[in-house]
Amino acid sequence: MKLFKNSLLAPRTTLGIGGQISRLYIPEKIEDVQQLIKQQSSPEPGLEIIGRGSNIVAPEGCWTRPVVLFDSSFSGWHFSENKLVVEAGAPLNRVAAAACRR
């Protein structure tokens, strides 16, 4: 898992806006996500969960809550019977195209 301290969110969003994040986690495998959840002993401060950072309007101020950003490590999707199962970092345009083809 990657951890960035005092990182700017703006370069990680398609709209290019977003302030400083005290702790930015980018998990690389499901075990990283499980570890983050286990570390949260109480609801506060909690985790801010962001997909790939597309279509997000984020405040320019400082984010004191830890942020989890899912990137291409979680970009898969598959069909399970009549359901489309999508990971948090999957590109919406590709998922929509796959759903339309199905």
Buried (B, 14 or more C-beta within 10 A) or exposed (E): BEEBEEBBBBEBBEEEEBEBBBBBBBBEEEEBBEEBEEEEEEEEEEBBEBBBBEEBEBEEEEBEEBBBBBBEBBBEBEEEEEEBEBBBBBBEEEBEEBEEEE
